[in-house]
Amino acid sequence: MAAALTADQLIAQHRPTLDQALEAIRTRAYWSPHPEHPKAYGEHGSLDAAAGKAAFDALLGTRLDLDQPGTDDWVGGEVSPYGVELGVTYPHADVDVLLPAMRAGQRAWRDAGPELRALVCVEILKRISDRTHEFAHAVMHTSGQAFMMAFQAGGPHAQDRGLEAVAYAYAEQVRTPGTAEWTKPQGKRDPLALTKEFTPVPRGIALLIGCNTFPTWNGYPGLFASLATGNAVLVKPHPRAVLPLALTVQVARQVLTEAGFDPNLVALAAERGGEGIAKTLAVRPEIRIIDYTGSTAFGDWLEANARQAQVYTEKAGVNTVVVESTGDYQGMLSNLAFSLSLYSGQMCTTPQNLLIPRGGVATDDGHKSYDEVVADLARAVDGLLGDDARANALLGAIVNPDVKARLEAAADLGEVALASREIAHPDFPDAVVRTPVIVKLDGAKPDAEAACMSECFGPVSFAVAVDSATDAVELLRRTIREKGAMTVGAYTTDPEVEQAVAEVCLDEAAQLSLNLTGGVYVNQTAAFSDFHGSGGNPAANSALCDGAFVANRFRVVEVRREA
Amino acid sequence: MAAALTADQLIAQHRPTLDQALEAIRTRAYWSPHPEHPKAYGEHGSLDAAAGKAAFDALLGTRLDLDQPGTDDWVGGEVSPYGVELGVTYPHADVDVLLPAMRAGQRAWRDAGPELRALVCVEILKRISDRTHEFAHAVMHTSGQAFMMAFQAGGPHAQDRGLEAVAYAYAEQVRTPGTAEWTKPQGKRDPLALTKEFTPVPRGIALLIGCNTFPTWNGYPGLFASLATGNAVLVKPHPRAVLPLALTVQVARQVLTEAGFDPNLVALAAERGGEGIAKTLAVRPEIRIIDYTGSTAFGDWLEANARQAQVYTEKAGVNTVVVESTGDYQGMLSNLAFSLSLYSGQMCTTPQNLLIPRGGVATDDGHKSYDEVVADLARAVDGLLGDDARANALLGAIVNPDVKARLEAAADLGEVALASREIAHPDFPDAVVRTPVIVKLDGAKPDAEAACMSECFGPVSFAVAVDSATDAVELLRRTIREKGAMTVGAYTTDPEVEQAVAEVCLDEAAQLSLNLTGGVYVNQTAAFSDFHGSGGNPAANSALCDGAFVANRFRVVEVRREA
């Protein structure tokens, strides 16, 4: 057992980090305390590559006992998209025992106040950061992300998003002072004078419903926003991606214990296959906050049915890139090829519809017809993924059979400009690795519109021929308004087109990346600076991260008395 | 037509006020720019008492033409609770014309940015403030409040709440900078560099559904929070309390026009008797925000059905005062008597249940039995209202026949400790003025519990005999949890009881006033300092005013490009 963590220690160690995070969300300049390079780990208590891999290997086939109350069974069954059976089992909870136990420690956690709660959260993130190599393997073998992406997106980038949520939560809670003296003049009479105490109080127990593709990145904002605002958090991972969040819960419980709090403030709700426990938990009266990433259908169900809770959802959307003109044709092609390939297009931010005027596109390399643009893009993707090692490093594995089925069906939707192909993985023969398909659609045809107006999650994109830039802008507007979008991209050298696209994004509340041709991609956002989603279109009802994401996770109770 | 208002003028005139409001919500010390004393008006362009009365009188029997598009009829029919027919008619809107017209000016309003929007709102409030005497009569003759209360609560206090919302809205929008330069080091390679623009964008059209009792005080927070965050606002007043909000809309349209914006950013939706237009408007797709004060039934309906909108509701609650012991018996009685009498108990913050141990209460004047406490309180109310002139000045008129019917039925619920009596009004013979009734209930009896566990809005309070302080605390907890509470009061000299009551309020998110014996009352809150409601119990899903009240009325759209 490590030495107990005192408030003084936590302040000394982590207050500077919290202050830097607070400054970063104010300036939105680049900042991260979590190294992106795998070689940066191995000192100051962090696991290096070999130790991280060993730690992960040691987990395989074991029971991950979190010492939770009400554990009535052990469940598991994750199979890596790379073909490996993880064989880890997790506590299955009797929620009638677990939920009351989670409430027991809430008073002390509330009384700890915003600063100490924030610093305990930073310590949890620090311990997770130290084990980034171990988490990377856990994320890789649940999401199917390639190792480097699992390392970065599942490690430092997820930790950044968690810390960002802690900073927002802290800032929101300290906007109101702890106490105030209120003195109101009464003319010649004595003034009225009151002493007021203000206490941020939690809503209750928060439920985090994790997703398959980004268990940590999409999970940490809600988890840490709720915990930092005084709530207990029950973590219900996706059945295919339990391990990264189970390890997170383990770390959180350790840190809470060491800091003198009840470990049951964070608990895991793993489930049996087909149990569908999220639906049961979501409407329990104890659950007052829900964070969810996943399908529109279940997200809508939660919003409609979990009326006792504040519900934060990230659902499906249809992401568009308008390709109207460019001053860097090769840069555009490379940038788009990377965006379409990364993690086999299995990001909620991956572009799906590329809207290209059928009359072609003006470029620095001369005018390019619609067919030329599509063919050149196909070649760019082919070139990027021509080497199998590089393809494997970029693509990762197909996360589940549904995505594979959609990929295979996509070829029937139109003329295939780039066919998907299988890639063999040198280390994991059972891994399902596929390159993206690009399908040509004529935007003027109704069936094409039906195809491009619904989300086809996975390595599928549509090169949609449109009549004009105006037509593209109008289709973009309709797509965002009706289907939602996590991202929008546009390539144009025409200020009027740029303005028109920007106006649509402002009107429909979508995040826009313009003319990206270098090493930043439309599907990537950086914590502390970029917003992930807007919360203002159907793809998500909240953004990561802003004031609205944290402000309603707690309430402020005032006690006033005469001074 | 007044001279056009420039941004520079607005900054020079109102930026200091905005800055003071921002400082006030941070420190929560006493502050108000709006004078409470009627005699403070009459200079610098404001109407004095005579001019305000004349302006109100001149409105009677007229058509209030707001020059709104889509006006297809003129409707009215307000009858003052003091018996006067106002005879004012208002535009009835064809919403299929009005709503699109309201969207036309949104882009320019969005592009104006948070500061200019805030200062336009401050100018609107300033013009309303100048007409406080006129508004006071409008509030008096729709709500039934006595003149002085209508003047203060409907005037400066409502304006304070509006300004508070403007300050919160402004602060929230400028938390994210307008632009950011983001530069991410890449080791030996060139850094990645992006330029980012962040724009607060409105959700769409906001709907304010006003209430009968506090049209301005309860209406201004939502109206100004929505307008300051870039939304257009459609004001749907209570059919019995149109005039104060119609005048507000008129002022807002004038100021918007003078500042170069589209007046249709604020519009009125008056309705015919029984038209029930709120239900139709609430589910229109253009309506993205709703603020509502009123019955739990309709508030719940809005929350369940207006799914396309952010819904902020203040509904019914059951307010409790625990009377356990006191060091100032007379002060307590006077304070409670005033709280029960003010505006005939027709405040959402008026105490309903007084929980008193059946074994009595320790006081500075010796031990008092339950019966003595109730009798002494009845005497205190009687004394306070013994003089008809003072009674009229405190009580105001009964706002509608439902309240009168509830008051009359209350005497059957238990032993009447203080009977209600009629008071004649010297100026308005038809005014329905009634003193409050106090009914004794035995908390141990099921029918008593049923009575005290439902809201009996109006001049009715229950002196509930409980077994002990512990029993009182437990009933308090149950009442807040099941029925909600806008306010809780407690009188106790016992630190343990105080602690227990405070714990309940922290657990159940209710605002607590302790041992008030002077000139501050449990049913009053001050803008910039006190929260009205908590948003954490069933009485309201939001508090006035905090970050959560404004943060989701807009979204931030980011446009990023390579630097």
Boltz contact constraints between the chains, C-beta under 6 A:
constraints:
  - contact:
      token1: [A, 28]
      token2: [B, 180]
      max_distance: 6.0
  - contact:
      token1: [A, 30]
      token2: [B, 182]
      max_distance: 6.0
  - contact:
      token1: [A, 30]
      token2: [B, 183]
      max_distance: 6.0
  - contact:
      token1: [A, 30]
      token2: [B, 184]
      max_distance: 6.0
  - contact:
      token1: [A, 172]
      token2: [B, 547]
      max_distance: 6.0
  - contact:
      token1: [A, 180]
      token2: [B, 28]
      max_distance: 6.0
  - contact:
      token1: [A, 182]
      token2: [B, 29]
      max_distance: 6.0
  - contact:
      token1: [A, 182]
      token2: [B, 30]
      max_distance: 6.0
  - contact:
      token1: [A, 182]
      token2: [B, 529]
      max_distance: 6.0
  - contact:
      token1: [A, 183]
      token2: [B, 30]
      max_distance: 6.0
  - contact:
      token1: [A, 184]
      token2: [B, 30]
      max_distance: 6.0
  - contact:
      token1: [A, 192]
      token2: [B, 519]
      max_distance: 6.0
  - contact:
      token1: [A, 192]
      token2: [B, 520]
      max_distance: 6.0
  - contact:
      token1: [A, 199]
      token2: [B, 506]
      max_distance: 6.0
  - contact:
      token1: [A, 201]
      token2: [B, 506]
      max_distance: 6.0
  - contact:
      token1: [A, 201]
      token2: [B, 509]
      max_distance: 6.0
  - contact:
      token1: [A, 502]
      token2: [B, 559]
      max_distance: 6.0
  - contact:
      token1: [A, 505]
      token2: [B, 557]
      max_distance: 6.0
  - contact:
      token1: [A, 506]
      token2: [B, 199]
      max_distance: 6.0
  - contact:
      token1: [A, 506]
      token2: [B, 201]
      max_distance: 6.0
  - contact:
      token1: [A, 506]
      token2: [B, 557]
      max_distance: 6.0
  - contact:
      token1: [A, 509]
      token2: [B, 201]
      max_distance: 6.0
  - contact:
      token1: [A, 509]
      token2: [B, 555]
      max_distance: 6.0
  - contact:
      token1: [A, 509]
      token2: [B, 557]
      max_distance: 6.0
  - contact:
      token1: [A, 511]
      token2: [B, 558]
      max_distance: 6.0
  - contact:
      token1: [A, 512]
      token2: [B, 559]
      max_distance: 6.0
  - contact:
      token1: [A, 513]
      token2: [B, 560]
      max_distance: 6.0
  - contact:
      token1: [A, 514]
      token2: [B, 561]
      max_distance: 6.0
  - contact:
      token1: [A, 515]
      token2: [B, 561]
      max_distance: 6.0
  - contact:
      token1: [A, 518]
      token2: [B, 562]
      max_distance: 6.0
  - contact:
      token1: [A, 519]
      token2: [B, 192]
      max_distance: 6.0
  - contact:
      token1: [A, 520]
      token2: [B, 192]
      max_distance: 6.0
  - contact:
      token1: [A, 529]
      token2: [B, 182]
      max_distance: 6.0
  - contact:
      token1: [A, 531]
      token2: [B, 558]
      max_distance: 6.0
  - contact:
      token1: [A, 534]
      token2: [B, 555]
      max_distance: 6.0
  - contact:
      token1: [A, 535]
      token2: [B, 555]
      max_distance: 6.0
  - contact:
      token1: [A, 536]
      token2: [B, 555]
      max_distance: 6.0
  - contact:
      token1: [A, 547]
      token2: [B, 172]
      max_distance: 6.0
  - contact:
      token1: [A, 547]
      token2: [B, 547]
      max_distance: 6.0
  - contact:
      token1: [A, 547]
      token2: [B, 551]
      max_distance: 6.0
  - contact:
      token1: [A, 548]
      token2: [B, 551]
      max_distance: 6.0
  - contact:
      token1: [A, 548]
      token2: [B, 552]
      max_distance: 6.0
  - contact:
      token1: [A, 551]
      token2: [B, 547]
      max_distance: 6.0
  - contact:
      token1: [A, 551]
      token2: [B, 548]
      max_distance: 6.0
  - contact:
      token1: [A, 551]
      token2: [B, 551]
      max_distance: 6.0
  - contact:
      token1: [A, 552]
      token2: [B, 548]
      max_distance: 6.0
  - contact:
      token1: [A, 555]
      token2: [B, 509]
      max_distance: 6.0
  - contact:
      token1: [A, 555]
      token2: [B, 534]
      max_distance: 6.0
  - contact:
      token1: [A, 555]
      token2: [B, 535]
      max_distance: 6.0
  - contact:
      token1: [A, 555]
      token2: [B, 536]
      max_distance: 6.0
  - contact:
      token1: [A, 557]
      token2: [B, 505]
      max_distance: 6.0
  - contact:
      token1: [A, 557]
      token2: [B, 506]
      max_distance: 6.0
  - contact:
      token1: [A, 557]
      token2: [B, 509]
      max_distance: 6.0
  - contact:
      token1: [A, 558]
      token2: [B, 511]
      max_distance: 6.0
  - contact:
      token1: [A, 558]
      token2: [B, 531]
      max_distance: 6.0
  - contact:
      token1: [A, 559]
      token2: [B, 502]
      max_distance: 6.0
  - contact:
      token1: [A, 559]
      token2: [B, 512]
      max_distance: 6.0
  - contact:
      token1: [A, 560]
      token2: [B, 513]
      max_distance: 6.0
  - contact:
      token1: [A, 561]
      token2: [B, 514]
      max_distance: 6.0
  - contact:
      token1: [A, 561]
      token2: [B, 515]
      max_distance: 6.0
  - contact:
      token1: [A, 562]
      token2: [B, 518]
      max_distance: 6.0
